[in-house]
Amino acid sequence: MTFHYMVMANHAIYNKVLMEILEDSGLTAGQPKVLDYLDGHDGASQKEIAAHCYIEAATLTSVLNGMEAKGLIERRRLNGNRRTFHIFLTQKGREQQERVLEAFLRIEE
């Protein structure tokens, strides 16, 4: 068995278990890692989130649209910059992020 296969299998298993734990949260794939990143980087730009979460910009836009529709995040423009959105957790987003963190800790145990 190759190293890359083991890494890919481990990642797939981890994500499957994570989404099973968060099944009743309404979160979809990709949203937990964005919530986790925003916990320490509230107000990050979409470009920063995409880079740190290893998500393509187009995919991130779709993930963020879903999160915004659920009331987990809000997009804001800062300092008059009309080109860049910054992403902030809402109270509901913070609550979901806490659930995500608990799920991460549970899996790591």
Secondary structure, DSSP 8 states (H G I E B T S, - for coil): --HHHHHHHHHHHHHHHHHHHTGGGT--TTHHHHHHHHHHSTTEEHHHHHHHHT--HHHHHHHHHHHHHTTSEEEEE-TT-SS-EEEEE-HHHHHHHHHHHHHHHHHH-
